């Protein structure tokens, strides 16, 4: 039981800005092999914040669109924009001419045109799909937020387990990598859990589509990172989570 608590604390410490107890946090290298098991819990906790705000906003009489914006803003606040920052940096770096130049661009704190456009497009897709889901079924939308928050973070590990680090001096390069078997097991479990919101929305196959879409989104980022950088970085993992989330939300919104 202790290792689950420790893994969850490590996961929350890495993926969120929520306060965590220091005494049960391991000071060892970032252990994604252990954290991976806690991602359904960590993702669920993150999703609960967004789901709670969505429910509260609708209860107060706000429109589904405004409620979706507030829910998404809550998710960003809880995570500190960690994944959005990775998406922006990764997208910006693709304008570089060489792998070295692209890695240098990723370390630049300024945001470029490509990064800004990527953020705008993904934010619009996330907000509109969530608003659409809330219009179809509020209960379904609430469960979707929670499930997708977990699913996208599990799928977002794809670059970590399928490629090598692009640089040797980053935090991601020192991480202990989870096995593919662990990730596949978690994806299968989350697909089963995803049948609840899919059923509430009236389309039970959407849970399977959401898993496939999440894996494809993260897989696309992994492919581009391998092609353009020769491996992954922390920003690549953030970008993978974002495309996995967008893909899953779109799949759940299919009629």
VOPAGU-2260 file (C-alpha; in pm, 1 decimal, decimal comma):
REM VOPAGU-2260
SITE   aa  ch    i         X         Y         Z
SITE  UNK   A    0       0,0       0,0       0,0
SITE  UNK   A    1     285,8     235,3      84,5
SITE  UNK   A    2     434,3     214,1    -264,7
SITE  UNK   A    3     101,1     318,0    -418,6
SITE  UNK   A    4      87,7     622,6    -190,7
SITE  UNK   A    5     448,9     706,8    -270,8
SITE  UNK   A    6     390,1     666,2    -644,6
SITE  UNK   A    7      81,3     886,4    -627,1
SITE  UNK   A    8     266,7    1155,9    -434,4
SITE  UNK   A    9     550,8    1145,6    -688,3
SITE  UNK   A   10     301,2    1162,8    -972,6
SITE  UNK   A   11     118,3    1459,3    -819,1
SITE  UNK   A   12     447,9    1633,2    -750,5
SITE  UNK   A   13     555,3    1594,7   -1113,7
SITE  UNK   A   14     224,7    1650,8   -1294,5
SITE  UNK   A   15      62,0    1916,2   -1074,2
SITE  UNK   A   16     121,1    2220,7    -857,9
SITE  UNK   A   17     -75,7    2068,9    -571,3
SITE  UNK   A   18      96,0    2057,2    -229,8
SITE  UNK   A   19     237,6    1713,0    -149,0
SITE  UNK   A   20     385,2    1569,7     172,9
SITE  UNK   A   21     763,3    1583,3     151,5
SITE  UNK   A   22     829,0    1299,1     394,5
SITE  UNK   A   23     692,9    1026,9     164,5
SITE  UNK   A   24     835,7    1169,6    -155,7
SITE  UNK   A   25    1134,7     977,2    -289,9
SITE  UNK   A   26    1443,4    1185,7    -363,1
SITE  UNK   A   27    1566,3     928,1    -615,7
SITE  UNK   A   28    1560,2     980,1    -993,1
SITE  UNK   A   29    1215,9    1038,5   -1142,9
SITE  UNK   A   30    1070,6     687,6   -1152,3
SITE  UNK   A   31     810,2     661,9   -1428,6
SITE  UNK   A   32     806,6     284,7   -1383,4
SITE  UNK   A   33     648,9     345,5   -1042,9
SITE  UNK   A   34     457,5     663,1   -1133,8
SITE  UNK   A   35     292,6     489,5   -1431,5
SITE  UNK   A   36      89,1     271,7   -1195,5
SITE  UNK   A   37     -45,4     580,8   -1021,2
SITE  UNK   A   38    -135,9     776,9   -1334,3
SITE  UNK   A   39    -504,5     671,6   -1330,9
SITE  UNK   A   40    -521,0     809,0    -975,4
SITE  UNK   A   41    -313,0    1119,0   -1052,0
SITE  UNK   A   42    -502,9    1189,2   -1373,4
SITE  UNK   A   43    -832,2    1129,3   -1194,9
SITE  UNK   A   44    -741,6    1379,4    -923,1
SITE  UNK   A   45    -649,9    1637,9   -1185,9
SITE  UNK   A   46    -970,4    1567,0   -1375,2
SITE  UNK   A   47   -1180,7    1596,8   -1059,5
SITE  UNK   A   48   -1089,3    1964,3   -1028,9
SITE  UNK   A   49   -1205,3    2036,4   -1383,1
SITE  UNK   A   50   -1514,9    1820,4   -1343,2
SITE  UNK   A   51   -1607,6    1996,0   -1019,9
SITE  UNK   A   52   -1583,6    2340,4   -1178,4
SITE  UNK   A   53   -1784,7    2223,8   -1480,0
SITE  UNK   A   54   -2060,6    2091,8   -1253,9
SITE  UNK   A   55   -2059,8    2404,9   -1037,2
SITE  UNK   A   56   -2066,4    2637,3   -1337,7
SITE  UNK   A   57   -2360,1    2457,9   -1497,5
SITE  UNK   A   58   -2542,6    2453,7   -1161,2
SITE  UNK   A   59   -2497,4    2830,9   -1136,4
SITE  UNK   A   60   -2667,5    2873,0   -1473,6
SITE  UNK   A   61   -2364,6    2942,0   -1691,0
SITE  UNK   A   62   -2370,8    2817,5   -2049,2
SITE  UNK   A   63   -2192,0    2493,6   -2142,8
SITE  UNK   A   64   -1932,5    2692,5   -2340,7
SITE  UNK   A   65   -1843,2    2925,0   -2052,6
SITE  UNK   A   66   -1847,3    2631,0   -1812,3
SITE  UNK   A   67   -1610,1    2438,7   -2039,3
SITE  UNK   A   68   -1371,4    2734,9   -2051,7
SITE  UNK   A   69   -1369,7    2759,0   -1672,0
SITE  UNK   A   70   -1316,2    2383,3   -1638,2
SITE  UNK   A   71   -1024,0    2390,7   -1879,8
SITE  UNK   A   72    -874,6    2693,2   -1702,8
SITE  UNK   A   73    -893,0    2496,4   -1377,9
SITE  UNK   A   74    -706,7    2202,3   -1530,5
SITE  UNK   A   75    -433,5    2437,9   -1652,2
SITE  UNK   A   76    -403,3    2602,0   -1310,0
SITE  UNK   A   77    -379,1    2266,2   -1132,4
SITE  UNK   A   78    -103,0    2143,9   -1365,7
SITE  UNK   A   79      69,9    2481,1   -1394,5
SITE  UNK   A   80      37,4    2467,9   -1772,6
SITE  UNK   A   81     304,3    2196,2   -1774,9
SITE  UNK   A   82     175,8    2014,2   -2082,1
SITE  UNK   A   83      72,1    2328,1   -2270,6
SITE  UNK   A   84     422,5    2465,3   -2225,5
SITE  UNK   A   85     565,5    2144,0   -2369,2
SITE  UNK   A   86     333,5    2160,3   -2669,6
SITE  UNK   A   87     429,4    2521,8   -2743,7
SITE  UNK   A   88     803,5    2457,1   -2711,3
SITE  UNK   A   89     791,9    2139,0   -2919,5
SITE  UNK   A   90     589,0    2303,4   -3196,3
SITE  UNK   A   91     820,6    2604,4   -3204,1
SITE  UNK   A   92    1130,5    2386,7   -3231,1
SITE  UNK   A   93    1011,5    2227,4   -3554,8
SITE  UNK   A   94    1112,1    2546,6   -3737,3
SITE  UNK   A   95    1480,0    2474,4   -3665,3
SITE  UNK   A   96    1709,2    2351,9   -3941,9
SITE  UNK   A   97    1907,5    2095,9   -3742,2
SITE  UNK   A   98    1841,2    1879,3   -3434,4
SITE  UNK   A   99    2083,4    2097,3   -3237,3
SITE  UNK   A  100    1902,4    2415,3   -3340,2
SITE  UNK   A  101    1564,9    2261,0   -3253,6
SITE  UNK   A  102    1684,2    2159,8   -2907,7
SITE  UNK   A  103    1815,1    2513,9   -2853,7
SITE  UNK   A  104    1477,9    2659,9   -2955,9
SITE  UNK   A  105    1302,5    2432,4   -2706,5
SITE  UNK   A  106    1510,4    2581,4   -2426,0
SITE  UNK   A  107    1419,6    2935,9   -2524,9
SITE  UNK   A  108    1158,9    3067,4   -2279,8
SITE  UNK   A  109     998,2    3285,5   -2546,9
SITE  UNK   A  110     700,7    3154,1   -2742,7
SITE  UNK   A  111     696,6    3171,7   -3121,6
SITE  UNK   A  112     425,0    3186,8   -3382,7
SITE  UNK   A  113     398,1    2809,8   -3427,6
SITE  UNK   A  114     375,7    2750,7   -3054,0
SITE  UNK   A  115     107,6    3017,0   -3010,5
SITE  UNK   A  116     -96,0    2875,9   -3298,6
SITE  UNK   A  117     -69,0    2522,2   -3162,5
SITE  UNK   A  118    -189,3    2637,4   -2820,9
SITE  UNK   A  119    -481,3    2832,6   -2968,7
SITE  UNK   A  120    -595,2    2542,6   -3186,4
SITE  UNK   A  121    -572,6    2279,2   -2913,9
SITE  UNK   A  122    -742,8    2502,9   -2657,3
SITE  UNK   A  123   -1026,6    2570,5   -2900,2
SITE  UNK   A  124   -1067,6    2199,9   -2972,2
SITE  UNK   A  125   -1064,2    2108,1   -2604,0
SITE  UNK   A  126   -1315,2    2376,6   -2507,2
SITE  UNK   A  127   -1559,5    2315,0   -2791,0
SITE  UNK   A  128   -1557,9    1935,9   -2754,8
SITE  UNK   A  129   -1607,9    1963,6   -2379,5
SITE  UNK   A  130   -1893,6    2211,0   -2427,3
SITE  UNK   A  131   -2052,1    1975,9   -2680,3
SITE  UNK   A  132   -2024,7    1684,0   -2437,8
SITE  UNK   A  133   -2178,5    1891,0   -2157,9
SITE  UNK   A  134   -2473,6    1974,3   -2382,4
SITE  UNK   A  135   -2526,4    1606,8   -2462,7
SITE  UNK   A  136   -2494,1    1478,5   -2106,1
SITE  UNK   A  137   -2355,8    1663,3   -1804,3
SITE  UNK   A  138   -2286,2    1337,2   -1619,5
SITE  UNK   A  139   -2111,1    1198,0   -1926,6
SITE  UNK   A  140   -1898,5    1512,5   -1965,1
SITE  UNK   A  141   -1794,2    1498,6   -1599,0
SITE  UNK   A  142   -1678,0    1138,4   -1630,2
SITE  UNK   A  143   -1506,0    1215,6   -1962,3
SITE  UNK   A  144   -1293,3    1488,8   -1803,2
SITE  UNK   A  145   -1176,2    1248,6   -1534,6
SITE  UNK   A  146   -1111,9     955,6   -1769,0
SITE  UNK   A  147    -936,9    1164,4   -2036,3
SITE  UNK   A  148    -714,3    1329,7   -1775,8
SITE  UNK   A  149    -587,7     983,2   -1682,2
SITE  UNK   A  150    -590,9     832,1   -2031,6
SITE  UNK   A  151    -393,9    1113,7   -2193,2
SITE  UNK   A  152    -121,2    1096,4   -1930,3
SITE  UNK   A  153     -79,1     721,8   -1973,5
SITE  UNK   A  154     -74,2     752,1   -2354,0
SITE  UNK   A  155     158,5    1051,1   -2322,0
SITE  UNK   A  156     433,9     817,3   -2202,1
SITE  UNK   A  157     471,5     683,3   -2558,5
SITE  UNK   A  158     782,7     890,2   -2642,5
SITE  UNK   A  159     940,3     784,3   -2313,2
SITE  UNK   A  160     910,6     410,7   -2375,4
SITE  UNK   A  161     960,6     402,9   -2753,3
SITE  UNK   A  162    1253,2     642,3   -2804,6
SITE  UNK   A  163    1580,4     742,0   -2642,1
SITE  UNK   A  164    1647,7    1081,4   -2480,9
SITE  UNK   A  165    1740,4    1356,3   -2727,6
SITE  UNK   A  166    1982,8    1504,5   -2475,2
SITE  UNK   A  167    2161,9    1357,7   -2176,6
SITE  UNK   A  168    2144,5    1653,3   -1937,2
SITE  UNK   A  169    1768,8    1694,3   -1892,4
SITE  UNK   A  170    1538,5    1562,2   -1621,0
SITE  UNK   A  171    1363,8    1333,6   -1870,6
SITE  UNK   A  172    1695,1    1172,9   -1964,8
SITE  UNK   A  173    1749,0    1061,8   -1604,2
SITE  UNK   A  174    1400,8     918,0   -1559,8
SITE  UNK   A  175    1343,2     549,7   -1493,4
SITE  UNK   A  176    1131,5     434,0   -1787,7
SITE  UNK   A  177     817,2     219,2   -1748,6
SITE  UNK   A  178     783,4     -98,2   -1951,5
SITE  UNK   A  179     551,8    -117,2   -2250,7
SITE  UNK   A  180     365,0    -400,7   -2077,0
SITE  UNK   A  181     272,4    -172,6   -1786,5
SITE  UNK   A  182     145,3     102,2   -2016,5
SITE  UNK   A  183     -62,2    -137,9   -2229,7
SITE  UNK   A  184    -218,1    -282,6   -1914,2
SITE  UNK   A  185    -311,3      65,1   -1789,3
SITE  UNK   A  186    -452,7     168,2   -2127,1
SITE  UNK   A  187    -669,8    -143,2   -2132,0
SITE  UNK   A  188    -793,5     -72,1   -1779,0
SITE  UNK   A  189    -872,8     290,1   -1864,3
SITE  UNK   A  190   -1060,7     180,0   -2176,7
SITE  UNK   A  191   -1284,0     -36,3   -1958,6
SITE  UNK   A  192   -1342,3     251,9   -1717,5
SITE  UNK   A  193   -1412,8     475,6   -2016,9
SITE  UNK   A  194   -1717,4     271,3   -2111,3
SITE  UNK   A  195   -1912,9     442,6   -1831,7
SITE  UNK   A  196   -1896,4     795,9   -1977,4
SITE  UNK   A  197   -1930,4     652,3   -2328,8
SITE  UNK   A  198   -2250,0     473,9   -2228,0
SITE  UNK   A  199   -2388,2     787,6   -2062,0
SITE  UNK   A  200   -2323,5     972,0   -2387,6
SITE  UNK   A  201   -2506,8     698,8   -2577,0
SITE  UNK   A  202   -2207,2     569,5   -2774,4
SITE  UNK   A  203   -2035,6     286,0   -2588,5
SITE  UNK   A  204   -1770,3     228,4   -2856,9
SITE  UNK   A  205   -1635,9     579,0   -2800,0
SITE  UNK   A  206   -1426,7     454,2   -2508,2
SITE  UNK   A  207   -1231,8     230,2   -2745,0
SITE  UNK   A  208   -1207,2     507,5   -3004,3
SITE  UNK   A  209   -1080,8     745,1   -2735,6
SITE  UNK   A  210    -801,3     507,6   -2636,8
SITE  UNK   A  211    -697,4     459,1   -2999,6
SITE  UNK   A  212    -710,5     835,2   -3064,0
SITE  UNK   A  213    -503,0     908,9   -2754,2
SITE  UNK   A  214    -238,2     654,4   -2854,2
SITE  UNK   A  215    -232,2     785,5   -3211,0
SITE  UNK   A  216    -195,0    1145,9   -3093,6
SITE  UNK   A  217      91,6    1061,8   -2861,0
SITE  UNK   A  218     240,5     829,5   -3123,4
SITE  UNK   A  219     242,8    1108,0   -3380,1
SITE  UNK   A  220     437,5    1333,2   -3142,9
SITE  UNK   A  221     678,3    1047,8   -3072,9
SITE  UNK   A  222     733,7     997,8   -3448,6
SITE  UNK   A  223     797,4    1368,6   -3509,0
SITE  UNK   A  224    1031,1    1389,7   -3210,8
SITE  UNK   A  225    1234,6    1095,0   -3334,2
SITE  UNK   A  226    1244,7    1242,7   -3682,1
SITE  UNK   A  227    1330,2    1599,3   -3582,7
SITE  UNK   A  228    1519,3    1562,8   -3253,1
SITE  UNK   A  229    1648,0    1206,7   -3251,1
SITE  UNK   A  230    1461,7    1133,3   -2928,6
SITE  UNK   A  231    1240,0    1276,8   -2658,6
SITE  UNK   A  232    1261,9    1558,4   -2404,0
SITE  UNK   A  233    1030,5    1671,7   -2127,3
SITE  UNK   A  234     861,3    1908,4   -2371,7
SITE  UNK   A  235     795,9    1618,2   -2608,4
SITE  UNK   A  236     615,7    1434,4   -2328,2
SITE  UNK   A  237     400,7    1741,9   -2267,5
SITE  UNK   A  238     313,3    1769,2   -2634,5
SITE  UNK   A  239     227,2    1398,0   -2646,6
SITE  UNK   A  240     -13,9    1437,8   -2355,2
SITE  UNK   A  241    -183,2    1733,7   -2522,9
SITE  UNK   A  242    -245,2    1558,7   -2854,0
SITE  UNK   A  243    -357,3    1247,3   -2667,6
SITE  UNK   A  244    -609,5    1457,6   -2474,4
SITE  UNK   A  245    -740,5    1631,6   -2784,7
SITE  UNK   A  246    -774,3    1299,8   -2966,7
SITE  UNK   A  247    -959,3    1136,2   -2677,1
SITE  UNK   A  248   -1200,0    1429,6   -2636,8
SITE  UNK   A  249   -1276,4    1429,8   -3007,5
SITE  UNK   A  250   -1343,1    1055,3   -2997,8
SITE  UNK   A  251   -1581,8    1089,6   -2703,4
SITE  UNK   A  252   -1769,8    1364,5   -2888,3
SITE  UNK   A  253   -1836,0    1148,1   -3192,7
SITE  UNK   A  254   -2205,8    1082,8   -3246,7
